[in-house]
Amino acid sequence: MGEMGKVYSSVVVCPPTSFSSKGQQQGAASTSDGTTSNNSKFVVHRSGLSVDVAAASAQRSMSGQRNNDGSLDETLPVTVEPIDPPSTMKLSVPEKISLLVVNHSAQSMNLQIQMRLSDMTGVVVCGSSYVGLGEVAPSGGSCTVDVRLVALVAGLFSVRGCYIVDLSSGVELAQPALFDVFVKLPEEEGGVEEKKTTDVVDF
């Protein structure tokens, strides 16, 4: 039995994080407390990205803002997030991953999804690295696409390298890391290895 009581600590403040380009970060304004601000009011951690973008779009519409103020829905007009991604993968075993693509912009887009090998580490694309999605409707229009991934080495990795390309305008939208996955080493077959013995015959 241990002692019972209260644990006290100092106040911990978690600042909001944003997914923005280097140019936007350089243009961030300094606040009174010495930190930088680029008008980001959202926190993104892997899945749930499309919900965050939709919320940012709704907030901007209610406030009447129409200019590019660096809000999330303007930074990422199209989002990609995995549907029920795996938490673990087996080494050298390809696995199919379903992705949800959502168009948050006000116009339809002719989209293509790309998984770029140069931006991937540990877990890479297996098979075709790009898929044409066709015309995706505006204001929340969505589609799903399957990609195949394979783990090359064991360890904990973030699945990166996903890009959305608007084939009509040529605009490329780099997506944040899709999910984290732990790659397991292959288990030893047969458990403990049997000890082999040899008979020694004296002549």
Secondary structure as UniProt FT lines:
FT   HELIX           22..26
FT   STRAND          29..30
FT   TURN            32..33
FT   STRAND          36..37
FT   HELIX           49..63
FT   HELIX           72..75
FT   STRAND          78..82
FT   STRAND          88..91
FT   STRAND          95..103
FT   STRAND          109..115
FT   HELIX           117..119
FT   STRAND          123..125
FT   STRAND          130..136
FT   TURN            138..140
FT   STRAND          141..151
FT   STRAND          155..159
FT   STRAND          162..166
FT   TURN            167..169
FT   STRAND          172..174
FT   STRAND          179..184
FT   TURN            189..190
//
